[in-house]
């Protein structure tokens, strides 16, 4: 469309061919890269190196795809889906560090992008020319409404047409209009829309300015801001207004308990097999400690289904975790006091605190 708009010439066949190369090629590059990149992740032994690699992987996948004129975005998505699906094969230290690193990176990048958006908007407003004031506002409102309505136009058919299949209905159960409505209303626009708008060239083939480029940018800005403000701010009250059924906490906890029980039985059998080998001989207290840890993990979920403390309203499991954190906090204060008194050095303190941090992470459970 842009090639035709700037006077370079374009054909349907050429456009479709380029689209297929970009789409199929991007997926293909992702499929080629995902296995060796995962192999490299699992064979690096240092969490720092693994997390450095996780930051580089998107750029590698994007650059390789761009070299063959394929979609770098699709290549990154395919690789990310595969690596995320097999993240359990990476060691725990990497996963703990990776979660924190990516939360920070995502926050910084999103903040930088929207800061740049704000810096560009005054420049775009100055170049609107004849479309200033009320005309620009009407155009902005019209485009916003079209974008909002268009999402509903495809969300509902995409949701309910597959349910003409009896197998899909049997698998997914009953579905009301409320879920698709929220999905349709959650169509906030963002960085991708702006990237597409800014990809419009400044001039056409003869050197003249691209017609109404600033108007297109302005309408993209207003649509992004409008969807973020109007739809984004109103989404939580809309969900409350529709009164969705709450999660069945009892059923979810029961499913979790059953899964943990199955895993614990396998782990217990594995421990028995290992201890039967003379190469794995342990003193009885240490072997009992392994069994106690396993039993604690198995019983913790069931305890959430039991009675609560009449004073605090906590379950037995919640009280256990709270007391565990209090004990860890007391130990941490002692270690710091010993460091301050020069009984241990900073390196020893970091080692001891790291051990406590891992124990606290194991004891902590989000309640949201």
C-alpha positions as CSV (number, residue, x, y, z in Angstrom):
1,X,0.0,0.0,0.0
2,X,2.8,2.4,0.8
3,X,4.7,1.6,-2.4
4,X,1.6,2.4,-4.4
5,X,1.0,5.5,-2.3
6,X,4.4,7.0,-3.0
7,X,4.2,6.1,-6.7
8,X,6.7,3.2,-6.8
9,X,4.1,0.8,-8.1
10,X,2.7,-2.3,-6.6
11,X,0.7,-5.3,-7.6
12,X,-1.6,-7.7,-5.8
13,X,0.6,-10.6,-6.7
14,X,3.7,-8.9,-5.4
15,X,2.0,-7.8,-2.2
16,X,0.7,-11.2,-1.5
17,X,4.1,-12.8,-2.3
18,X,5.9,-10.4,0.0
19,X,3.4,-11.0,2.8
20,X,3.9,-14.8,2.5
21,X,7.7,-14.5,2.5
22,X,7.5,-12.3,5.6
23,X,4.9,-14.4,7.5
24,X,6.0,-17.9,6.5
25,X,9.7,-16.9,6.5
26,X,9.5,-15.4,10.0
27,X,7.8,-18.5,11.4
28,X,10.4,-20.6,9.6
29,X,13.3,-18.7,11.0
30,X,11.9,-19.0,14.5
31,X,11.5,-22.8,14.1
32,X,15.1,-23.1,12.9
33,X,16.5,-21.1,15.8
34,X,14.4,-22.2,18.7
35,X,16.0,-25.6,19.3
36,X,19.7,-24.5,19.2
37,X,19.0,-21.5,21.3
38,X,17.2,-23.6,23.9
39,X,20.1,-26.1,23.8
40,X,22.6,-23.2,24.5
41,X,20.4,-21.9,27.4
42,X,20.3,-25.3,29.1
43,X,24.1,-25.9,28.7
44,X,25.2,-22.6,30.2
45,X,25.9,-23.1,33.9
46,X,25.9,-19.6,35.2
47,X,22.6,-17.8,35.8
48,X,24.2,-14.5,34.8
49,X,25.2,-15.8,31.4
50,X,21.8,-17.5,30.9
51,X,20.0,-14.2,31.6
52,X,22.4,-12.2,29.4
53,X,21.6,-14.7,26.6
54,X,17.9,-14.3,27.2
55,X,18.2,-10.6,26.6
56,X,20.2,-11.1,23.4
57,X,17.9,-13.9,21.9
58,X,15.2,-11.5,20.7
59,X,17.7,-9.4,18.8
60,X,19.4,-12.4,17.3
61,X,16.1,-13.9,16.1
62,X,15.0,-10.5,14.7
63,X,18.3,-9.8,12.9
64,X,18.4,-13.3,11.3
65,X,14.9,-13.0,10.0
66,X,15.5,-9.5,8.6
67,X,18.5,-10.8,6.7
68,X,16.2,-13.1,4.7
69,X,13.5,-10.3,4.4
70,X,11.2,-12.3,6.7
71,X,9.2,-10.9,9.7
72,X,11.6,-10.4,12.6
73,X,8.6,-10.0,15.0
74,X,7.2,-13.5,14.1
75,X,10.6,-15.1,14.5
76,X,10.9,-13.6,18.0
77,X,7.4,-14.7,18.9
78,X,8.0,-18.3,17.8
79,X,11.3,-18.6,19.6
80,X,9.8,-17.0,22.8
81,X,6.9,-19.4,22.8
82,X,9.2,-22.4,22.5
83,X,11.6,-21.2,25.2
84,X,8.8,-20.2,27.5
85,X,7.2,-23.6,27.1
86,X,10.4,-25.4,28.0
87,X,11.6,-22.9,30.7
88,X,11.3,-25.7,33.3
89,X,14.4,-27.2,31.9
90,X,16.5,-24.2,33.0
91,X,17.8,-24.2,36.5
92,X,15.9,-22.5,39.3
93,X,18.4,-19.7,39.8
94,X,18.0,-18.6,36.2
95,X,14.3,-18.6,36.5
96,X,14.3,-16.5,39.7
97,X,16.7,-14.0,38.2
98,X,15.0,-14.0,34.8
99,X,11.6,-13.0,36.1
100,X,13.0,-10.0,37.9
101,X,15.2,-8.9,35.0
102,X,12.4,-9.1,32.4
103,X,9.9,-7.2,34.6
104,X,12.4,-4.4,34.9
105,X,13.3,-4.4,31.2
106,X,9.6,-4.4,30.1
107,X,8.9,-1.5,32.5
108,X,11.8,0.6,31.3
109,X,11.1,0.0,27.6
110,X,7.4,0.8,27.9
111,X,8.1,3.9,29.8
112,X,10.7,5.1,27.3
113,X,8.3,4.4,24.4
114,X,5.5,6.4,25.8
115,X,7.9,9.2,26.7
116,X,9.0,9.3,23.1
117,X,5.3,9.4,22.0
118,X,4.7,12.4,24.2
119,X,7.8,14.2,22.7
120,X,6.6,13.6,19.2
121,X,3.0,14.7,19.6
122,X,3.7,18.5,19.6
123,X,5.7,18.2,16.4
124,X,2.8,16.3,14.8
125,X,0.2,18.9,16.0
126,X,2.2,21.8,14.4
127,X,2.0,20.0,11.0
128,X,-1.7,19.4,10.8
129,X,-2.2,22.4,8.5
130,X,-5.9,22.8,7.4
131,X,-7.1,19.9,9.7
132,X,-6.8,21.9,13.0
133,X,-9.4,22.4,15.7
134,X,-12.9,20.9,15.3
135,X,-12.2,19.0,12.1
136,X,-9.2,17.1,13.5
137,X,-11.3,16.3,16.6
138,X,-14.1,14.9,14.6
139,X,-11.7,12.8,12.5
140,X,-10.1,11.5,15.7
141,X,-13.5,10.6,17.3
142,X,-14.6,8.8,14.1
143,X,-11.4,6.7,13.8
144,X,-11.5,5.8,17.5
145,X,-15.1,4.6,17.1
146,X,-14.3,2.6,14.0
147,X,-11.3,0.9,15.8
148,X,-13.4,0.1,18.9
149,X,-16.4,-1.3,16.9
150,X,-14.2,-3.2,14.4
151,X,-12.8,-5.3,17.3
152,X,-16.2,-6.4,18.3
153,X,-17.0,-7.2,14.7
154,X,-14.4,-9.9,14.7
155,X,-14.3,-11.0,18.4
156,X,-17.8,-12.3,18.5
157,X,-17.6,-14.4,15.3
158,X,-14.2,-15.6,16.2
159,X,-15.5,-16.7,19.6
160,X,-18.8,-18.3,18.6
161,X,-18.4,-19.7,15.1
162,X,-15.9,-22.4,16.3
163,X,-18.6,-23.4,18.8
164,X,-20.7,-24.7,15.9
165,X,-18.6,-27.8,16.4
166,X,-19.9,-30.2,19.0
167,X,-16.4,-31.2,20.0
168,X,-15.5,-27.5,20.8
169,X,-18.7,-27.1,22.8
170,X,-18.1,-30.2,24.7
171,X,-14.5,-29.2,25.5
172,X,-15.2,-25.5,26.4
173,X,-18.6,-25.8,28.0
174,X,-21.2,-22.9,28.0
175,X,-20.0,-19.4,27.2
176,X,-22.0,-16.2,27.8
177,X,-21.7,-12.9,25.8
178,X,-19.8,-11.3,28.7
179,X,-16.4,-12.8,28.1
180,X,-16.2,-11.8,24.4
181,X,-17.5,-8.3,25.3
182,X,-14.7,-7.7,27.8
183,X,-12.2,-9.0,25.2
184,X,-13.6,-6.7,22.6
185,X,-13.5,-3.7,24.9
186,X,-9.9,-4.6,25.9
187,X,-8.6,-3.5,22.4
188,X,-6.1,-0.9,23.6
189,X,-3.7,0.3,20.9
190,X,-0.1,1.0,21.5
191,X,3.4,0.9,20.1
192,X,2.8,-1.3,17.1
193,X,0.2,1.1,15.7
194,X,2.6,4.0,16.1
195,X,5.4,2.1,14.5
196,X,3.2,1.4,11.4
197,X,2.2,5.1,11.2
198,X,5.8,6.3,11.4
199,X,6.9,3.8,8.7
200,X,5.1,6.1,6.2
201,X,7.8,7.8,4.2
202,X,8.2,11.6,4.3
203,X,8.0,12.1,0.5
204,X,6.5,10.4,-2.5
205,X,8.4,9.4,-5.7
206,X,8.6,12.9,-7.1
207,X,10.0,14.4,-3.9
208,X,6.8,16.1,-2.7
209,X,5.7,15.6,0.9
210,X,3.6,12.5,1.5
211,X,0.0,13.8,1.5
212,X,-1.6,14.1,5.0
213,X,1.2,12.2,6.7
214,X,0.9,14.3,9.9
215,X,-2.9,13.8,9.9
216,X,-2.4,10.0,9.9
217,X,0.2,10.3,12.7
218,X,-2.2,12.6,14.7
219,X,-5.1,10.1,14.3
220,X,-2.9,7.3,15.3
221,X,-1.8,9.2,18.4
222,X,-5.4,10.1,19.4
223,X,-6.5,6.5,18.8
224,X,-3.7,5.1,21.0
225,X,-4.4,7.7,23.7
226,X,-8.1,7.3,23.4
227,X,-8.1,3.5,23.7
228,X,-5.6,3.6,26.6
229,X,-7.6,6.2,28.5
230,X,-11.2,5.4,27.7
231,X,-11.1,1.7,27.4
232,X,-8.2,1.1,29.7
233,X,-9.5,3.2,32.6
234,X,-13.1,1.9,32.2
235,X,-12.1,-1.8,31.9
236,X,-12.0,-2.6,35.7
237,X,-15.4,-1.1,36.5
238,X,-16.8,-2.7,33.4
239,X,-15.7,-6.1,34.6
240,X,-17.2,-5.4,38.0
241,X,-20.4,-4.2,36.4
242,X,-20.8,-7.4,34.4
243,X,-20.4,-9.5,37.7
244,X,-18.3,-12.3,36.4
245,X,-18.4,-15.4,38.6
246,X,-15.5,-15.6,41.0
247,X,-12.8,-18.2,40.8
248,X,-13.8,-21.5,42.5
249,X,-10.9,-21.4,45.0
250,X,-11.9,-24.7,46.6
251,X,-11.9,-26.5,43.2
252,X,-8.6,-24.9,42.2
253,X,-6.9,-25.8,45.5
254,X,-8.2,-29.3,45.3
255,X,-6.8,-29.7,41.8
256,X,-3.5,-28.3,43.0
257,X,-3.5,-30.7,46.0
258,X,-4.2,-33.7,43.7
259,X,-1.3,-32.7,41.4
260,X,1.1,-32.3,44.3
261,X,0.0,-35.7,45.8
262,X,0.8,-37.4,42.5
263,X,4.2,-35.7,42.2
264,X,5.0,-36.5,45.9
265,X,4.3,-40.2,45.4
266,X,6.7,-40.3,42.5
267,X,9.3,-38.3,44.4
268,X,9.0,-40.6,47.4
269,X,9.4,-43.7,45.3
270,X,12.4,-42.1,43.6
271,X,13.9,-41.3,47.1
272,X,13.4,-44.9,48.2
273,X,15.2,-46.2,45.0
274,X,18.1,-43.9,45.5
275,X,18.5,-44.7,49.2
276,X,18.5,-48.4,48.4
277,X,21.8,-47.8,46.5
278,X,24.8,-48.0,48.9
279,X,26.4,-45.1,47.0
280,X,23.6,-42.9,48.3
281,X,23.7,-43.9,51.9
282,X,22.7,-41.2,54.3
283,X,22.5,-41.0,58.1
284,X,19.0,-41.7,59.3
285,X,18.4,-38.1,60.5
286,X,19.3,-36.7,57.0
287,X,17.1,-39.3,55.2
288,X,14.2,-38.4,57.5
289,X,14.7,-34.8,56.7
290,X,14.3,-35.4,53.0
291,X,11.1,-37.3,53.8
292,X,9.9,-34.5,56.1
293,X,10.4,-31.9,53.4
294,X,8.5,-34.0,50.9
295,X,5.6,-34.6,53.3
296,X,5.5,-30.9,54.2
297,X,5.1,-30.0,50.5
298,X,2.4,-32.6,50.0
299,X,0.4,-31.6,53.1
300,X,0.7,-27.8,52.6
301,X,-1.9,-27.6,49.9
302,X,-4.4,-29.8,51.8
303,X,-3.9,-27.7,54.8
304,X,-5.3,-24.7,52.9
305,X,-8.6,-26.6,52.6
306,X,-8.7,-27.2,56.4
307,X,-9.9,-25.0,59.2
308,X,-8.8,-21.4,59.7
309,X,-7.5,-19.7,62.8
310,X,-10.5,-18.1,64.5
311,X,-8.4,-15.1,65.6
312,X,-6.4,-14.3,62.4
313,X,-8.5,-16.0,59.7
314,X,-5.4,-17.7,58.4
315,X,-5.2,-21.3,57.3
316,X,-2.7,-23.6,59.0
317,X,-0.5,-23.3,55.8
318,X,-0.7,-19.4,55.9
319,X,0.3,-19.4,59.6
320,X,3.2,-21.8,58.9
321,X,4.5,-19.6,56.1
322,X,4.2,-16.4,58.1
323,X,6.1,-17.9,61.1
324,X,8.7,-19.3,58.7
325,X,9.3,-15.8,57.3
326,X,9.5,-14.3,60.8
327,X,12.2,-16.9,61.7
328,X,14.1,-16.1,58.5
329,X,13.8,-12.4,59.3
330,X,15.3,-12.9,62.7
331,X,18.2,-14.9,61.3
332,X,18.8,-12.2,58.7
333,X,19.0,-9.5,61.4
334,X,21.6,-11.6,63.3
335,X,23.8,-12.1,60.2
336,X,23.7,-8.3,59.6
337,X,24.6,-7.6,63.2
338,X,27.5,-10.1,63.0
339,X,28.7,-8.3,59.8
340,X,28.5,-4.9,61.5
341,X,30.5,-6.3,64.4
342,X,33.2,-7.6,62.1
343,X,32.6,-11.2,63.1
344,X,31.9,-12.1,59.4
345,X,32.8,-10.3,56.2
346,X,30.6,-9.0,53.4
347,X,31.2,-12.0,51.2
348,X,30.1,-14.4,54.0
349,X,27.0,-12.2,54.6
350,X,26.0,-12.4,51.0
351,X,26.3,-16.1,51.0
352,X,24.2,-16.5,54.1
353,X,21.6,-14.0,52.9
354,X,21.3,-15.7,49.5
355,X,20.5,-19.0,51.3
356,X,17.9,-17.3,53.4
357,X,16.4,-15.6,50.3
358,X,16.0,-18.9,48.6
359,X,14.3,-20.4,51.7
360,X,12.0,-17.4,51.9
361,X,11.1,-17.7,48.2
362,X,10.2,-21.3,48.8
363,X,8.1,-20.4,51.8
364,X,6.4,-17.5,50.1
365,X,3.1,-17.9,48.2
366,X,1.2,-15.2,46.5
367,X,-2.3,-14.8,47.6
368,X,-3.6,-12.8,44.6
